[in-house]
């Protein structure tokens, strides 16, 4: 099928694709974090050492849910500052978490594009 639309509609679709790929990457990173995690009982560390951030999660779904409920949602609602969000993502997902640092901006841009599309008749 062919889909026709203006530039604003194309931008909306591309932003939507970006968010979907990042959400997919979050699930992938959650699974990888749980899979590669060292069990807490096998850690050889000083008694005052802090356990890995992902150690409190037993499944990738728990980690995924934590990311959305306790990190992304508060960030979007301005209840969590960007610096703390990035630190938490780094602790949970490691060096590849940089992909998540701008997801809030992409989601806000999608909302803006949706508003433009619905207000202007020539966008669709």
C-alpha positions in Angstrom: 0.0 0.0 0.0 1.1 3.6 -0.6 0.8 6.2 2.0 0.7 9.9 0.9 1.5 12.8 3.2 3.3 16.1 3.6 6.7 16.7 5.0 5.3 17.1 8.5 3.7 13.6 8.3 7.0 12.1 7.0 8.9 13.7 10.0 6.2 12.2 12.3 6.7 8.7 10.9 10.5 9.0 11.1 10.3 10.1 14.7 7.9 7.3 15.5 10.4 4.9 13.9 13.2 6.3 16.1 11.2 5.8 19.3 10.2 2.3 18.3 13.8 1.3 17.6 14.9 2.8 20.9 12.2 1.0 22.9 13.3 -2.2 21.2 16.9 -1.4 22.2 15.8 -0.9 25.8 14.2 -4.4 25.8 17.3 -5.8 24.2 19.6 -4.1 26.7 17.4 -5.3 29.6 17.7 -8.9 28.4 21.4 -8.6 27.9 21.9 -7.0 31.3 20.1 -9.8 33.1 21.9 -12.4 31.0 25.4 -11.1 31.6 24.9 -10.1 35.2 27.1 -11.9 37.8 25.1 -13.4 40.6 25.4 -11.5 43.8 26.6 -14.6 45.7 29.7 -15.0 43.4 30.9 -11.4 43.7 34.2 -11.0 45.5 34.1 -7.5 46.8 34.6 -5.6 50.0 31.7 -5.7 52.4 31.0 -2.0 51.9 30.8 -2.3 48.1 27.6 -1.4 46.4 25.9 -4.2 44.4 25.4 -3.7 40.7 22.3 -1.6 39.9 20.7 -4.4 38.0 21.2 -7.0 40.8 17.8 -6.2 42.3 16.0 -7.4 39.1 15.5 -11.1 38.5 14.0 -10.8 35.0 14.4 -8.5 32.0 10.7 -7.6 32.3 11.3 -6.2 35.8 14.2 -4.1 34.6 12.2 -2.9 31.5 9.2 -2.0 33.7 11.5 -0.2 36.2 13.0 1.8 33.3 9.6 3.0 32.1 7.9 3.5 35.5 10.7 4.9 37.6 13.0 6.6 35.1 11.3 7.6 31.8 7.9 8.5 33.1 9.3 10.8 35.9 11.7 12.3 33.4 8.8 13.2 31.0 6.8 14.6 33.9 9.8 16.8 35.0 10.0 14.9 38.3 13.5 13.6 37.5 16.4 15.7 36.3 18.3 14.8 33.1 21.6 14.2 34.9 20.1 11.7 37.4 18.3 9.9 34.6 21.5 9.5 32.6 23.4 8.2 35.6 20.7 5.7 36.4 20.7 4.5 32.7 24.5 4.2 32.8 24.3 2.1 36.0 21.6 -0.2 34.6 22.6 -0.6 31.0 26.3 0.4 30.8 28.0 2.3 28.0 25.3 1.6 25.4 22.7 3.6 27.4 23.6 6.8 25.5 20.9 5.8 23.1 18.3 6.5 25.8 19.6 9.9 26.8 17.5 11.8 24.2 14.4 9.6 24.1 12.4 12.3 26.1 13.2 14.9 23.5 12.1 12.6 20.7 8.8 11.8 22.5 8.2 15.5 23.0 8.9 16.2 19.3 6.4 13.4 18.3 3.8 15.2 20.3 4.6 18.5 18.6 4.5 16.9 15.2 1.1 15.2 16.0 -0.2 18.6 17.0 1.0 20.2 13.7 -0.5 17.3 11.6 -3.9 17.6 13.3 -4.1 21.4 13.0 -3.1 21.7 9.4 -5.3 20.2 6.7 -2.6 19.9 4.0 -0.2 17.7 6.1 -2.1 14.4 5.3 
